[in-house]
């Protein structure tokens, strides 16, 4: 069974009296354990598509299935649909239990050290990790992640004391903390030099293999596309190949 499946997903935006189709009837699926890339030029719709998969943007129409369950089956979507309190809560719970996020701008909390930043998602509510592990196991899991990304010696340091590559490693460990089956990464190497970018990609590929975590990238980076075992190409909002 597919882990994620999109069926005729569209996302329209209103600009004055003009309707802009950011994503136009996108259909494809992603299986568990894939290292997948949504590839396209700037403005192609790839980040919008990633945000829809991440339950951050609401699609205008279409179906999004997660583990075979249609996320919006009971919600009538239209260009003017706004999140109700009930749907917003539902999406928040689904994100927490199923998705981890890696942003190109890192988004670390400046006043927290490395360990506290990695542990933060576990303090925000129920997740697969908090439901299946006790406090001792969770502590060991966080230490394992920090060691895995090579930051054990830096775990008490604040983000301002880290390099760009180190900050992205913290972001990767934080995304994995809840044991979410899917990690979404939006141009994760965009703000890194080539050496650090290569190291981050190799690290994520290793974690993909060892932890069987599904990675989905939004990118125009040829290195990521070449490393991916599944490439979805998008242009002007339309899927070219999947």
C-alpha atoms as an extended CHARMM CRD file, in Angstrom:
* protein
*
       242  EXT
         1         1  UNK       CA              0.0000000000        0.0000000000        0.0000000000  PROA      1               0.0000000000
         2         2  UNK       CA              1.1670000000        3.5190000000       -0.7650000000  PROA      2               0.0000000000
         3         3  UNK       CA              2.1860000000        5.6320000000        2.2170000000  PROA      3               0.0000000000
         4         4  UNK       CA              1.0770000000        8.8560000000        0.5230000000  PROA      4               0.0000000000
         5         5  UNK       CA             -1.1830000000        9.2220000000       -2.4960000000  PROA      5               0.0000000000
         6         6  UNK       CA             -2.3230000000       12.3740000000       -4.2710000000  PROA      6               0.0000000000
         7         7  UNK       CA             -5.2940000000       12.2510000000       -6.6290000000  PROA      7               0.0000000000
         8         8  UNK       CA             -5.9970000000       15.2780000000       -8.8320000000  PROA      8               0.0000000000
         9         9  UNK       CA             -4.7170000000       17.7220000000       -6.2000000000  PROA      9               0.0000000000
        10        10  UNK       CA             -5.0740000000       21.3840000000       -7.2150000000  PROA      10              0.0000000000
        11        11  UNK       CA             -4.2270000000       24.6060000000       -5.4080000000  PROA      11              0.0000000000
        12        12  UNK       CA             -5.5550000000       27.9170000000       -6.7110000000  PROA      12              0.0000000000
        13        13  UNK       CA             -4.7930000000       31.4190000000       -5.4690000000  PROA      13              0.0000000000
        14        14  UNK       CA             -6.8020000000       34.5630000000       -6.1470000000  PROA      14              0.0000000000
        15        15  UNK       CA             -4.8230000000       37.6000000000       -7.2880000000  PROA      15              0.0000000000
        16        16  UNK       CA             -7.3740000000       40.3840000000       -7.6960000000  PROA      16              0.0000000000
        17        17  UNK       CA             -9.7340000000       38.9280000000      -10.3200000000  PROA      17              0.0000000000
        18        18  UNK       CA             -7.2330000000       36.3830000000      -11.6450000000  PROA      18              0.0000000000
        19        19  UNK       CA             -7.0610000000       32.7410000000      -10.5390000000  PROA      19              0.0000000000
        20        20  UNK       CA             -3.4920000000       31.4330000000      -10.3680000000  PROA      20              0.0000000000
        21        21  UNK       CA             -3.1010000000       27.6490000000      -10.5240000000  PROA      21              0.0000000000
        22        22  UNK       CA             -0.0790000000       26.9070000000       -8.3310000000  PROA      22              0.0000000000
        23        23  UNK       CA             -0.7520000000       23.1620000000       -8.5760000000  PROA      23              0.0000000000
        24        24  UNK       CA             -2.9660000000       21.7280000000      -11.3080000000  PROA      24              0.0000000000
        25        25  UNK       CA             -4.4580000000       18.2330000000      -10.8560000000  PROA      25              0.0000000000
        26        26  UNK       CA             -1.3340000000       16.5830000000       -9.4660000000  PROA      26              0.0000000000
        27        27  UNK       CA             -1.4810000000       12.8060000000       -9.0680000000  PROA      27              0.0000000000
        28        28  UNK       CA              1.2750000000       10.5050000000       -7.7910000000  PROA      28              0.0000000000
        29        29  UNK       CA              2.0890000000        8.1730000000       -4.9020000000  PROA      29              0.0000000000
        30        30  UNK       CA              5.0170000000        7.5910000000       -2.5480000000  PROA      30              0.0000000000
        31        31  UNK       CA              5.8240000000        4.3120000000       -0.8320000000  PROA      31              0.0000000000
        32        32  UNK       CA              7.3210000000        3.7480000000        2.6070000000  PROA      32              0.0000000000
        33        33  UNK       CA             11.0960000000        4.1350000000        2.7490000000  PROA      33              0.0000000000
        34        34  UNK       CA             11.4750000000        6.1000000000       -0.4730000000  PROA      34              0.0000000000
        35        35  UNK       CA             13.9840000000        8.9300000000       -0.8910000000  PROA      35              0.0000000000
        36        36  UNK       CA             11.8130000000       11.0750000000       -3.1110000000  PROA      36              0.0000000000
        37        37  UNK       CA             12.3380000000       14.4730000000       -4.7460000000  PROA      37              0.0000000000
        38        38  UNK       CA              9.7370000000       16.8840000000       -6.1020000000  PROA      38              0.0000000000
        39        39  UNK       CA             11.8390000000       18.6990000000       -8.6840000000  PROA      39              0.0000000000
        40        40  UNK       CA             11.1590000000       21.8730000000      -10.5950000000  PROA      40              0.0000000000
        41        41  UNK       CA             12.3470000000       25.4050000000      -11.2570000000  PROA      41              0.0000000000
        42        42  UNK       CA             11.5040000000       28.3760000000       -9.0750000000  PROA      42              0.0000000000
        43        43  UNK       CA              7.7570000000       29.0530000000       -9.2040000000  PROA      43              0.0000000000
        44        44  UNK       CA              6.9290000000       25.6040000000      -10.5730000000  PROA      44              0.0000000000
        45        45  UNK       CA              4.6880000000       24.7530000000       -7.6240000000  PROA      45              0.0000000000
        46        46  UNK       CA              6.9760000000       22.2700000000       -5.8790000000  PROA      46              0.0000000000
        47        47  UNK       CA              6.9890000000       24.0270000000       -2.4800000000  PROA      47              0.0000000000
        48        48  UNK       CA              3.2100000000       24.4450000000       -2.5970000000  PROA      48              0.0000000000
        49        49  UNK       CA              2.9030000000       20.7320000000       -3.3330000000  PROA      49              0.0000000000
        50        50  UNK       CA              5.1990000000       19.8850000000       -0.4030000000  PROA      50              0.0000000000
        51        51  UNK       CA              3.1280000000       22.1240000000        1.8820000000  PROA      51              0.0000000000
        52        52  UNK       CA             -0.0420000000       20.3300000000        0.8100000000  PROA      52              0.0000000000
        53        53  UNK       CA              1.5520000000       16.9610000000        1.5990000000  PROA      53              0.0000000000
        54        54  UNK       CA              2.6700000000       18.4640000000        4.9010000000  PROA      54              0.0000000000
        55        55  UNK       CA             -0.9260000000       19.4800000000        5.7200000000  PROA      55              0.0000000000
        56        56  UNK       CA              0.1760000000       23.1090000000        5.9300000000  PROA      56              0.0000000000
        57        57  UNK       CA             -1.6310000000       24.3520000000        2.7990000000  PROA      57              0.0000000000
        58        58  UNK       CA             -5.2200000000       23.3310000000        2.1350000000  PROA      58              0.0000000000
        59        59  UNK       CA             -5.7630000000       22.0930000000       -1.4440000000  PROA      59              0.0000000000
        60        60  UNK       CA             -8.4910000000       23.6630000000       -3.5300000000  PROA      60              0.0000000000
        61        61  UNK       CA             -9.6340000000       20.2550000000       -4.7640000000  PROA      61              0.0000000000
        62        62  UNK       CA             -8.5450000000       16.6380000000       -4.9930000000  PROA      62              0.0000000000
        63        63  UNK       CA             -7.7650000000       13.8430000000       -2.5540000000  PROA      63              0.0000000000
        64        64  UNK       CA             -4.7630000000       13.3410000000       -0.2770000000  PROA      64              0.0000000000
        65        65  UNK       CA             -4.4400000000        9.8660000000        1.2320000000  PROA      65              0.0000000000
        66        66  UNK       CA             -2.1570000000        9.0820000000        4.1520000000  PROA      66              0.0000000000
        67        67  UNK       CA             -1.8430000000        5.3660000000        4.9050000000  PROA      67              0.0000000000
        68        68  UNK       CA             -4.9360000000        4.8450000000        2.7600000000  PROA      68              0.0000000000
        69        69  UNK       CA             -7.0400000000        7.3650000000        4.6930000000  PROA      69              0.0000000000
        70        70  UNK       CA             -8.4520000000       10.3350000000        2.7760000000  PROA      70              0.0000000000
        71        71  UNK       CA             -7.5010000000       13.3800000000        4.8610000000  PROA      71              0.0000000000
        72        72  UNK       CA            -10.2030000000       15.6230000000        3.4290000000  PROA      72              0.0000000000
        73        73  UNK       CA            -12.9310000000       13.0520000000        2.7920000000  PROA      73              0.0000000000
        74        74  UNK       CA            -15.4210000000       14.8330000000        5.0450000000  PROA      74              0.0000000000
        75        75  UNK       CA            -14.4200000000       18.3480000000        4.0220000000  PROA      75              0.0000000000
        76        76  UNK       CA            -15.8740000000       20.1200000000        1.0240000000  PROA      76              0.0000000000
        77        77  UNK       CA            -13.0070000000       22.0630000000       -0.5150000000  PROA      77              0.0000000000
        78        78  UNK       CA            -13.2160000000       25.1550000000       -2.6520000000  PROA      78              0.0000000000
        79        79  UNK       CA            -11.0200000000       28.1220000000       -3.4930000000  PROA      79              0.0000000000
        80        80  UNK       CA            -12.5270000000       29.9480000000       -0.5090000000  PROA      80              0.0000000000
        81        81  UNK       CA            -12.2850000000       27.0950000000        2.0130000000  PROA      81              0.0000000000
        82        82  UNK       CA            -10.9780000000       28.1880000000        5.4010000000  PROA      82              0.0000000000
        83        83  UNK       CA             -9.8230000000       25.9050000000        8.1710000000  PROA      83              0.0000000000
        84        84  UNK       CA            -12.4640000000       25.1940000000       10.7750000000  PROA      84              0.0000000000
        85        85  UNK       CA            -11.3000000000       24.7060000000       14.3650000000  PROA      85              0.0000000000
        86        86  UNK       CA            -12.1460000000       20.9920000000       14.1070000000  PROA      86              0.0000000000
        87        87  UNK       CA            -10.2240000000       20.4570000000       10.8650000000  PROA      87              0.0000000000
        88        88  UNK       CA             -7.2920000000       22.5160000000       12.1250000000  PROA      88              0.0000000000
        89        89  UNK       CA             -7.0270000000       20.3330000000       15.2420000000  PROA      89              0.0000000000
        90        90  UNK       CA             -7.2970000000       17.1810000000       13.1270000000  PROA      90              0.0000000000
        91        91  UNK       CA             -4.4800000000       18.3170000000       10.8240000000  PROA      91              0.0000000000
        92        92  UNK       CA             -2.2910000000       19.3000000000       13.7880000000  PROA      92              0.0000000000
        93        93  UNK       CA             -2.6150000000       15.8130000000       15.2850000000  PROA      93              0.0000000000
        94        94  UNK       CA             -1.9020000000       14.1720000000       11.9210000000  PROA      94              0.0000000000
        95        95  UNK       CA              1.1940000000       16.3420000000       11.3770000000  PROA      95              0.0000000000
        96        96  UNK       CA              2.5190000000       15.5810000000       14.8480000000  PROA      96              0.0000000000
        97        97  UNK       CA              2.1340000000       11.8220000000       14.4460000000  PROA      97              0.0000000000
        98        98  UNK       CA              3.1050000000       11.3770000000       10.8130000000  PROA      98              0.0000000000
        99        99  UNK       CA              5.3550000000       14.1930000000        9.6320000000  PROA      99              0.0000000000
       100       100  UNK       CA              8.6760000000       15.7960000000       10.4340000000  PROA      100             0.0000000000
       101       101  UNK       CA              9.8800000000       19.0110000000        8.7940000000  PROA      101             0.0000000000
       102       102  UNK       CA             13.3150000000       20.2770000000        7.7340000000  PROA      102             0.0000000000
       103       103  UNK       CA             13.4150000000       23.9060000000        6.6200000000  PROA      103             0.0000000000
       104       104  UNK       CA             16.1410000000       25.6420000000        4.6050000000  PROA      104             0.0000000000
       105       105  UNK       CA             16.2920000000       28.3930000000        7.2620000000  PROA      105             0.0000000000
       106       106  UNK       CA             16.7500000000       25.8380000000       10.0910000000  PROA      106             0.0000000000
       107       107  UNK       CA             14.1090000000       27.4820000000       12.3750000000  PROA      107             0.0000000000
       108       108  UNK       CA             15.9170000000       26.5660000000       15.5930000000  PROA      108             0.0000000000
       109       109  UNK       CA             14.9400000000       28.2190000000       18.8820000000  PROA      109             0.0000000000
       110       110  UNK       CA             17.8310000000       30.6160000000       19.7400000000  PROA      110             0.0000000000
       111       111  UNK       CA             17.4940000000       30.3620000000       23.5400000000  PROA      111             0.0000000000
       112       112  UNK       CA             17.5440000000       26.5360000000       23.5290000000  PROA      112             0.0000000000
       113       113  UNK       CA             20.6760000000       24.4270000000       23.2450000000  PROA      113             0.0000000000
       114       114  UNK       CA             21.1180000000       21.5780000000       20.7570000000  PROA      114             0.0000000000
       115       115  UNK       CA             19.5850000000       18.9070000000       22.9830000000  PROA      115             0.0000000000
       116       116  UNK       CA             16.6330000000       21.1100000000       23.9320000000  PROA      116             0.0000000000
       117       117  UNK       CA             15.9540000000       21.9690000000       20.2730000000  PROA      117             0.0000000000
       118       118  UNK       CA             15.9710000000       18.2920000000       19.2730000000  PROA      118             0.0000000000
       119       119  UNK       CA             13.7330000000       17.3570000000       22.1990000000  PROA      119             0.0000000000
       120       120  UNK       CA             11.2510000000       20.1980000000       21.6310000000  PROA      120             0.0000000000
       121       121  UNK       CA              8.7490000000       18.3110000000       19.3700000000  PROA      121             0.0000000000
       122       122  UNK       CA              8.3180000000       15.6890000000       22.0980000000  PROA      122             0.0000000000
       123       123  UNK       CA              7.0730000000       18.3480000000       24.5130000000  PROA      123             0.0000000000
       124       124  UNK       CA              4.3690000000       19.6880000000       22.1860000000  PROA      124             0.0000000000
       125       125  UNK       CA              1.9210000000       16.7900000000       22.3630000000  PROA      125             0.0000000000
       126       126  UNK       CA              1.3850000000       13.1250000000       21.6730000000  PROA      126             0.0000000000
       127       127  UNK       CA              3.4860000000       11.5000000000       18.9480000000  PROA      127             0.0000000000
       128       128  UNK       CA              4.4790000000        7.9700000000       17.9620000000  PROA      128             0.0000000000
       129       129  UNK       CA              7.6250000000        8.3290000000       20.0850000000  PROA      129             0.0000000000
       130       130  UNK       CA              5.8600000000        9.5740000000       23.2280000000  PROA      130             0.0000000000
       131       131  UNK       CA              3.1410000000        6.9240000000       22.8940000000  PROA      131             0.0000000000
       132       132  UNK       CA              5.5570000000        3.9930000000       22.5740000000  PROA      132             0.0000000000
       133       133  UNK       CA              8.5330000000        5.0020000000       24.7300000000  PROA      133             0.0000000000
       134       134  UNK       CA              9.0490000000        5.8090000000       28.4100000000  PROA      134             0.0000000000
       135       135  UNK       CA             11.0590000000        8.7980000000       29.6760000000  PROA      135             0.0000000000
       136       136  UNK       CA             14.3320000000        6.8510000000       29.8860000000  PROA      136             0.0000000000
       137       137  UNK       CA             13.8780000000        5.5150000000       26.3580000000  PROA      137             0.0000000000
       138       138  UNK       CA             13.0210000000        8.9840000000       25.0510000000  PROA      138             0.0000000000
       139       139  UNK       CA             16.1560000000       10.4220000000       26.6570000000  PROA      139             0.0000000000
       140       140  UNK       CA             18.2420000000        7.6550000000       25.0960000000  PROA      140             0.0000000000
       141       141  UNK       CA             16.5410000000        8.2470000000       21.7280000000  PROA      141             0.0000000000
       142       142  UNK       CA             17.3770000000       11.9690000000       21.7750000000  PROA      142             0.0000000000
       143       143  UNK       CA             20.9920000000       11.2040000000       22.7190000000  PROA      143             0.0000000000
       144       144  UNK       CA             21.1360000000        8.6270000000       19.9090000000  PROA      144             0.0000000000
       145       145  UNK       CA             19.8860000000       11.1530000000       17.3360000000  PROA      145             0.0000000000
       146       146  UNK       CA             22.3630000000       13.8040000000       18.4740000000  PROA      146             0.0000000000
       147       147  UNK       CA             25.1780000000       11.2720000000       18.2670000000  PROA      147             0.0000000000
       148       148  UNK       CA             23.9870000000       10.0690000000       14.8670000000  PROA      148             0.0000000000
       149       149  UNK       CA             24.1580000000       13.5880000000       13.3960000000  PROA      149             0.0000000000
       150       150  UNK       CA             27.6160000000       14.0430000000       14.9370000000  PROA      150             0.0000000000
       151       151  UNK       CA             26.8090000000       16.6860000000       17.5410000000  PROA      151             0.0000000000
       152       152  UNK       CA             27.3450000000       14.9390000000       20.8940000000  PROA      152             0.0000000000
       153       153  UNK       CA             30.1630000000       17.3450000000       21.7580000000  PROA      153             0.0000000000
       154       154  UNK       CA             27.8840000000       20.2900000000       20.9370000000  PROA      154             0.0000000000
       155       155  UNK       CA             24.6770000000       19.2480000000       22.6780000000  PROA      155             0.0000000000
       156       156  UNK       CA             24.8910000000       22.0370000000       25.2720000000  PROA      156             0.0000000000
       157       157  UNK       CA             25.6570000000       24.7580000000       22.7170000000  PROA      157             0.0000000000
       158       158  UNK       CA             23.1320000000       27.3190000000       21.4510000000  PROA      158             0.0000000000
       159       159  UNK       CA             22.4240000000       27.7220000000       17.6960000000  PROA      159             0.0000000000
       160       160  UNK       CA             24.4740000000       30.9420000000       17.5970000000  PROA      160             0.0000000000
       161       161  UNK       CA             27.5520000000       28.8650000000       18.4780000000  PROA      161             0.0000000000
       162       162  UNK       CA             27.0710000000       26.4700000000       15.5540000000  PROA      162             0.0000000000
       163       163  UNK       CA             27.9490000000       26.5640000000       11.8700000000  PROA      163             0.0000000000
       164       164  UNK       CA             25.2690000000       26.4260000000        9.1830000000  PROA      164             0.0000000000
       165       165  UNK       CA             25.9360000000       22.7490000000        8.5680000000  PROA      165             0.0000000000
       166       166  UNK       CA             25.7050000000       21.9780000000       12.2810000000  PROA      166             0.0000000000
       167       167  UNK       CA             22.4130000000       23.8640000000       12.5750000000  PROA      167             0.0000000000
       168       168  UNK       CA             20.9590000000       21.8240000000        9.7360000000  PROA      168             0.0000000000
       169       169  UNK       CA             22.0830000000       18.6480000000       11.5040000000  PROA      169             0.0000000000
       170       170  UNK       CA             20.1520000000       19.7940000000       14.5670000000  PROA      170             0.0000000000
       171       171  UNK       CA             17.1160000000       20.4140000000       12.3600000000  PROA      171             0.0000000000
       172       172  UNK       CA             17.3750000000       16.8790000000       10.9410000000  PROA      172             0.0000000000
       173       173  UNK       CA             17.5980000000       15.3250000000       14.4090000000  PROA      173             0.0000000000
       174       174  UNK       CA             14.6300000000       17.4240000000       15.5510000000  PROA      174             0.0000000000
       175       175  UNK       CA             12.5680000000       16.2720000000       12.5580000000  PROA      175             0.0000000000
       176       176  UNK       CA             13.2890000000       12.6390000000       13.4630000000  PROA      176             0.0000000000
       177       177  UNK       CA             12.5930000000       13.0350000000       17.1940000000  PROA      177             0.0000000000
       178       178  UNK       CA              8.9110000000       12.0800000000       17.0920000000  PROA      178             0.0000000000
       179       179  UNK       CA              9.6580000000        8.9780000000       14.9860000000  PROA      179             0.0000000000
       180       180  UNK       CA              7.3730000000       10.3040000000       12.2650000000  PROA      180             0.0000000000
       181       181  UNK       CA              7.3710000000        7.9790000000        9.2400000000  PROA      181             0.0000000000
       182       182  UNK       CA              7.7130000000       10.8610000000        6.7650000000  PROA      182             0.0000000000
       183       183  UNK       CA             10.2490000000       13.7090000000        6.7160000000  PROA      183             0.0000000000
       184       184  UNK       CA              9.5470000000       16.6740000000        4.4360000000  PROA      184             0.0000000000
       185       185  UNK       CA             12.5120000000       18.8340000000        3.4460000000  PROA      185             0.0000000000
       186       186  UNK       CA             12.1280000000       22.1360000000        1.5750000000  PROA      186             0.0000000000
       187       187  UNK       CA             15.4170000000       22.9660000000       -0.1950000000  PROA      187             0.0000000000
       188       188  UNK       CA             17.4210000000       21.7220000000        2.8480000000  PROA      188             0.0000000000
       189       189  UNK       CA             20.8150000000       22.5390000000        1.3120000000  PROA      189             0.0000000000
       190       190  UNK       CA             19.9350000000       25.9610000000       -0.1450000000  PROA      190             0.0000000000
       191       191  UNK       CA             21.7180000000       27.9450000000        2.5810000000  PROA      191             0.0000000000
       192       192  UNK       CA             24.7440000000       25.6610000000        2.8760000000  PROA      192             0.0000000000
       193       193  UNK       CA             28.0550000000       25.6350000000        1.0390000000  PROA      193             0.0000000000
       194       194  UNK       CA             28.6960000000       22.6780000000       -1.2640000000  PROA      194             0.0000000000
       195       195  UNK       CA             30.7950000000       20.7280000000        1.2670000000  PROA      195             0.0000000000
       196       196  UNK       CA             28.2380000000       20.9980000000        4.0720000000  PROA      196             0.0000000000
       197       197  UNK       CA             25.4110000000       20.4160000000        1.6040000000  PROA      197             0.0000000000
       198       198  UNK       CA             26.9880000000       17.1640000000        0.4250000000  PROA      198             0.0000000000
       199       199  UNK       CA             27.5210000000       16.0030000000        4.0200000000  PROA      199             0.0000000000
       200       200  UNK       CA             23.9020000000       16.7490000000        4.9310000000  PROA      200             0.0000000000
       201       201  UNK       CA             22.6200000000       14.8330000000        1.9090000000  PROA      201             0.0000000000
       202       202  UNK       CA             24.7790000000       11.8150000000        2.7240000000  PROA      202             0.0000000000
       203       203  UNK       CA             23.5500000000       11.9240000000        6.3150000000  PROA      203             0.0000000000
       204       204  UNK       CA             19.9000000000       11.9930000000        5.2540000000  PROA      204             0.0000000000
       205       205  UNK       CA             20.4510000000        9.1470000000        2.7750000000  PROA      205             0.0000000000
       206       206  UNK       CA             22.0620000000        7.0880000000        5.5480000000  PROA      206             0.0000000000
       207       207  UNK       CA             19.1700000000        7.7850000000        7.9210000000  PROA      207             0.0000000000
       208       208  UNK       CA             16.7290000000        6.8940000000        5.1440000000  PROA      208             0.0000000000
       209       209  UNK       CA             18.3540000000        3.4810000000        4.7910000000  PROA      209             0.0000000000
       210       210  UNK       CA             19.0470000000        2.7120000000        8.4520000000  PROA      210             0.0000000000
       211       211  UNK       CA             15.7910000000        3.9950000000        9.9740000000  PROA      211             0.0000000000
       212       212  UNK       CA             13.6090000000        3.2900000000        6.8850000000  PROA      212             0.0000000000
       213       213  UNK       CA             12.2630000000        6.8180000000        7.1760000000  PROA      213             0.0000000000
       214       214  UNK       CA             10.6080000000        8.2200000000        4.0590000000  PROA      214             0.0000000000
       215       215  UNK       CA             12.1530000000       11.4880000000        2.8660000000  PROA      215             0.0000000000
       216       216  UNK       CA             10.3840000000       13.8460000000        0.4560000000  PROA      216             0.0000000000
       217       217  UNK       CA             12.2970000000       16.8520000000       -0.8720000000  PROA      217             0.0000000000
       218       218  UNK       CA             11.1950000000       19.9830000000       -2.6570000000  PROA      218             0.0000000000
       219       219  UNK       CA             14.2310000000       20.9710000000       -4.6860000000  PROA      219             0.0000000000
       220       220  UNK       CA             15.8930000000       22.1600000000       -7.8640000000  PROA      220             0.0000000000
       221       221  UNK       CA             19.2750000000       20.8530000000       -6.6480000000  PROA      221             0.0000000000
       222       222  UNK       CA             20.6120000000       18.3310000000       -9.1810000000  PROA      222             0.0000000000
       223       223  UNK       CA             22.5480000000       16.5220000000       -6.4280000000  PROA      223             0.0000000000
       224       224  UNK       CA             19.3680000000       15.7230000000       -4.5230000000  PROA      224             0.0000000000
       225       225  UNK       CA             17.5810000000       14.6720000000       -7.7100000000  PROA      225             0.0000000000
       226       226  UNK       CA             20.4570000000       12.3500000000       -8.6350000000  PROA      226             0.0000000000
       227       227  UNK       CA             20.4250000000       10.7500000000       -5.1630000000  PROA      227             0.0000000000
       228       228  UNK       CA             16.6540000000       10.2400000000       -5.1390000000  PROA      228             0.0000000000
       229       229  UNK       CA             15.1620000000        6.8420000000       -5.9480000000  PROA      229             0.0000000000
       230       230  UNK       CA             11.8750000000        8.4980000000       -6.9440000000  PROA      230             0.0000000000
       231       231  UNK       CA             11.6820000000       11.8250000000       -8.7870000000  PROA      231             0.0000000000
       232       232  UNK       CA              8.4560000000       13.7610000000       -9.3630000000  PROA      232             0.0000000000
       233       233  UNK       CA              8.9510000000       16.5270000000      -11.9190000000  PROA      233             0.0000000000
       234       234  UNK       CA              6.6650000000       19.5470000000      -11.8780000000  PROA      234             0.0000000000
       235       235  UNK       CA              6.4400000000       22.5230000000      -14.2560000000  PROA      235             0.0000000000
       236       236  UNK       CA              3.9570000000       25.3840000000      -14.1270000000  PROA      236             0.0000000000
       237       237  UNK       CA              1.9240000000       23.4980000000      -11.5510000000  PROA      237             0.0000000000
       238       238  UNK       CA              1.5700000000       20.3400000000      -13.6540000000  PROA      238             0.0000000000
       239       239  UNK       CA              3.2200000000       16.9890000000      -13.0040000000  PROA      239             0.0000000000
       240       240  UNK       CA              5.4880000000       16.1740000000      -15.9510000000  PROA      240             0.0000000000
       241       241  UNK       CA              6.6190000000       12.7800000000      -14.7150000000  PROA      241             0.0000000000
       242       242  UNK       CA              6.1490000000       10.7830000000      -11.5260000000  PROA      242             0.0000000000
